[in-house]
Amino acid sequence: MAYRPPPPRQSAEASSSSTPLFLPLPPLFQPLPPPPPYHSPTLISTYSHSPDRSIVHDDTSMAYYRPAPMGCDLKYGFERRIERDEEVEEHLDGLCEALQTVGEGRGERKGGVITWRGMITRIMTAPFEDRDGWEMTAIALDGSVYLEEHDPPESKANRRKQQSSWALPTYMGYAFESFSTVSRDGEEAESEVEGWGGDVNTNVQWCNVVRSAIGEIPLCLGGEVDCVRAEIGSPHPGLERTVELKTNKVIENERQDAVFHKKLLKHWAQSWLLGVPEIQVGFRDDAGIVKSQKGFETESIPRLIASLPHPPWSTPPTLHFLHAVLSLLLTHVLPTDPLLTHPQNPSSDLPPATVWRLRFVPRKGCELYKVGEVGMDANGRWGGLLKEDYVRWRLGRARS
């Protein structure tokens, strides 16, 4: 017998005029029936962000794994780093371009959700998140729901205030990637430091686009992949040879051990969703020196957590909640697809998008409410999210 969440109810925390629906969290530490299965991802496409952030639809930015040398200094190169301009809003552009490139029949399955892997990770891990809330925007188009982060100006301002304090710890993660990888051409950067793979440029990314599903709900996800285990210069070896790279402070006491075990929830979810089977964690001291490294099999992490005397999380609530939230989206957002609301649209003007907001309240659950109809905004985005040419391509193909 499957777990059935209570029917969504009108939330008391949002405007009554928007008639929001509220979905509570599932029980966290009570027995639950088996959750809907997550289907193994299938690779659809890949693309690369170049040093100038432009997109090329190939594996130019794919890197090859090699163990970082013990004792490497993750502060190295900090002053020379190049950081992506966070003020430029990219929305779902790379993922949409990839789907447009592969064409009909090779992309997503209709009736599901198209989004970044990070958005699904947030929904999955929400039952065990007790501090940070979030909001996402959802719109329907051509038989799918598109979902992305809602990042209002006040959130951006708060993030900018915090950037200086997090700049170095964040950089250390990128530096560990440089020490742990070799570029596609196999040439090592000129450096007096052993194993340095090249100065950090966060514009550069290698993204994989996959098709999967949870239960009966199709998913099309895009996400960055750090590197692969393969001979340098060889083509993409498949998802089964991909590797995720993480850093963590050296664990010196039980409290730090407990914090790391809780962090493994996000590590597991984001790798598992994209089909990445291996996570390599570099443990550094306060000075940024790598003291040890440990590999984790993604699929084994839940069993590791379950073996603890007091497990901080388990997978059934995450999968039940993910399935419930996506079902809520498909039930209410998908019927507002303009192909259903405006089946005949002789005008050259695009019909408006119906914009929805999904909001997570820590320790409580998610609420969904309709924001309203939005056409092309001042930045030339339909519903404030998708590029006009992509929307016209979708609608034109569907109506042809």
N, C-alpha and C positions, 0 to 999 in steps of 0.2 A: 504494500500500500504506500503510495507516494505521499510525501509531505505536501500539504496544501496550505499556503499562507491564507490568513483571513482576508476577505475581500477588502480592497482599498476603500478607505472612508474619507470623507471630507476632513481636511486638516484644519485645526483651530489656529495654526501658527501663521497662515498666509491669508491674503486678502480673500474675503468671502466672495467677492465679485468674480474672481477667477475660478471659483469652485475647484480648488485643488484636491487631488486624491492622495491619500497618505498610505504608504505601505510600511508596516512595522517590521523590525528586525526579527529573524527567526530565533528560537531558543539557542543559546550558545553552548551550554554545557549539559544539555539533556540529550538522551538518545533520539536520533532522527532516522527516518527511513533512508534508504540509499538515494542519493541525489540524482538528478538527470545526468547522464553521462556526457562528458566533454569529448568530442570526436577529434582524433588526431589531425593536426593542421596539414593542409596540402599547399605547397608553394605555388603561387600564381605568377609572381613577378618580383623583380628586384630593381632598385634604382639607387643612384649615388648623388649625394650633395658634394659638389666640388669646393675647393678652398674659397671661392667667391660666393658660395651658397647656391649657385645655379644647379639645376637638376639635369643629369644625364641618365638615360634608361639602360644602364649596364652595371657591371660590377667593378667599376674603376676604383671605388673607395673600399672594396673588400680587403680586409687585413688577415694575416695568418698568425696563429697563436704560437708563441714560444714562452717558456717560463721566464718571469722577471728574475733578474739576479738578486739573490738575497743581499740585503744591506743597501739596496738602491735608495736614493734620496728622492722622495716624491715632491719635494719643494723645488727640485731642479727645473730650470726653464720658466719659472713662474713669471718673471718680468717680461719674457718674450711672448707670452701667450697671446693668441688672437681669439676674441670671443664673438660669438654670433650676436647680432643686433636683436635684442629681445623686443625692441619696440616694433619691429616688422611683424605683422600678424600674418602667419602662413596658413592658418586654419587647417583644412584637410587637403590642401592643394597637391602635395606630393602623392598622396594616396589616390586622389581623383585622377591625376595625370596618368598614374600607373594603370588604373582601370580603363582609361580612355585608350591607352597604348595597346593593351592586350586585346581589346575589342570584344565584341559580342560572343558569348558562349564560353569564354575562358576566364571570366571575372567572377563576380559574386553570384550567389544564388538568391533569387527574389524572395521577398517575404521575411527578410532579416535585418540586421544592423550592420552598417559600414562605419568604422571608426578606427581610432588609434588603439593599439594594444594597451596604452596607459589608461585610457578611459575605462576599459573593461577591468583592468587591474584595480582601479579605485572602487568600482562597484563590488567586485569580489571581496576585497579586503575590508569593506565598510562595516560588516558586523563586528569586527574586532578593532575598529578605529574609534577611540574614545575622546579624541581631542579636535581634530581638524575636519571641518565640514567642507563641502564643495558644491559647485553648481555646474550643470551642463546644459547645452542647448541642443534641441532635437528638431529636425524637420524631415518630412517625407518627400521622396521624389522617385519616380519610376520603380515603385514596388519595394523600396528599401527605406529604412530610417537612418539618417545621417546624424551622428552624435559627436559633439566636441565640447571642450571645456568652455565654460562661460567665465571670462576673465574681466570683470568690471574695472574701471579706472582706479577705484579705491584699493582693490587687491594689488594692482600693478604698483601703486605708490608705496604700499606697505612692503612689497617685495624689494623694491629699489632701496628702501631704508635698511633692509637686512642684508643686502648683497655684500657690503664691505666685510661684515663679520663672517660670512660664509664663503668668501672668495677663495681663501687658501684651502680649507677642507674640501671644497668642491673641486678645486684644481687638482688636488692629490689623486682623486679618482681618475681624472683624465691622464695624469702623469703615469699612473699604474698601467693604463691601457697602452701608452707609448712604450713603456718598458716591456710590455707583454706581447707586443705584436711586431710584425714585419710587413711593410707595404707590398703591394702587388708586384712592383718591379724588383723586389728583393734587395734593394739598395739600402744600406743602413745610413742614417744621418751622420754627417760629420760632427763628432762630439768627442770630448775627452772623457765622457762618462760611459762606462760599459753598458751595453744593451739599450741605449737610448734610441727609440724608433723615430724621433723627429719632434720638433716643437709642436705644442698643442695648438690646434685651430679647431674650435668647436663648430665651425661651419661645416666641417667634413663629417659626413655620416654615410653609412651603408644601411639601406632599409630593405626589409623583406615584407612582401605582401602575401598573406595566406588566407585560405578559405577553411573554415571549420564550422562547428555547431555545438550548442549545448542543448541536449534533448532534441526537440524538433525545430529549434530556432537557429537559422543560418547566421553565421558571422563572417564578415570580411574585415580582417585586421591588418594594419600596417604598423611596423615598429623597427627601431634600430637594432642591428645585430653587431656585436663588437668584433667578432673574428671567427675564423674557421680553423679546424684541425685538418690541414691538407698540405701537400707539397707546394712550396712557394711558386707562384705563377700559374698554378693549375686552376681550372674553372671551379665554379661553385660546386662543392661536394654534396650538397643537399642539407636539409635542416638537421639531419641526424649527426652532422659533424660541426654544428655551430657551437660557439662558446660565449657565455656571458662572463664579464669581468666585474668584480666588486672589490671595495676596500672596507676595512673595519679596523677600529683601534684594537690593539692587543688586549686580550681578555685576561684580567688579573684577579677577578673575584667573582663571587656568585651573582652579584647584581649585574655586572657587565655581561656575564654569561646569559642571564635571563633576557637582557635587552637584545642581545644578538639572536637568540632563539625567536624572539618576537619579530625581529627584522626579517628573519627567514621567510615569513609569510609573504611579504612583498616580493622578495627574491624568487621564491617558488612560483608565485602566480604569474609574474611577468615573463618568466622563462617558459613555463608550462604552456601558457596561452599561445606563444609563437612557435612552440615545438623545439625549443633550445634545450638539449639534454644535459648540458654540463655548465656548472657555475664554478669559477675559480675565484677564491677570495684571498686577497693579500692583507695580512695583518700588520699594521704599522704602529710605531710608538708615537708619543706626542710630538716628537721632532720630525715626523714624517718618514722615518727609516723603516723599510720593510723588514720585519723580523721573521716572518714565516708565511707560508701559503698553504691553503687547503682546498681541495676540490670536492664538490658535492654533485651527486647525480640528482637532477631535478626531481625525477619521479620518486626518489627515496626520501626526500625531505619530509613529507608528511609522516612517514613511518618513524623517522628520527624524532620528530616532535612528539608523536604518540607514545614513544618509549620513555619520555620524561616522567618523573614523579607527579608533576603538576603541569601538564601541557598548556601553553598559553593560547593555543588555537588549534582548530581542526578543520578539515576540508568540507564536511557536509554543510555547515551553515553558509560557507562562502558560495558554494555551488547552488544551493537552494535559493539564496538571496539573489544571485546573479540571474537565475532563470526567472524568478518572480519579477524582478525589475524589468528585464527585457520583455517579458510577457505584457507587463503594464504599458510599456512603450508601444509595442506592436498593436495592442488593443485600441489605444486611443490616438496615437500619432499617425500610424499607417493609413487609416481612413481619410486623413487630410491631404493625401497625395494629390497634387493638381491634376494628375491624369484621371482621378476619380471625381474630384470636385469641379473640374473644368474639362470634361472629356472632349468637347468641341471648342476649340479656341482659335477662330479664324484670324484674330488680331495678331500683328507682329509683336505686340507687347507680351511679355511673359506674365502669366497669372501670378498672383502673390503667393508667397510661401506662408504656411501656417506655422508659426514659431512656438515651440513648447520649451518649458524649463523643468529640468530635473534637479531637485535640491536634496542634498543629504544632510540630515541633522544627527550629529554624533549621539550614540547610545539610544536613538529613537527609531530612525528609519529614513525613507525617502518620500518626498512629495513631488507630484507631477501636476503642473498647471499650464494652461494656455496663455501665452503672452499676447498673441494677436497675429494679424496678417501683416507681412512685411514684403514689399517688392524689392526693387533694386535700391540699395542704400547709397550713401554718398561715395563709398569706396568701390562701387560697381559690383557689389556682392548681393546675390539673391538670398533674401532672408537674413542678410548680414553674414552669410557663411560661405556659400558656393559661388564660384566665378560664373559670369554670365555665359561664356562660351561652353562651359561644361553642362550647364543646365539646358541650353539650347540643343546641345548634342544629345543629351538624354531624352528630351521631349521629342525632338525630331526623329530619333531612331525609333522610339516607342510608337509614334503616330504614323510612321511610314508604312 
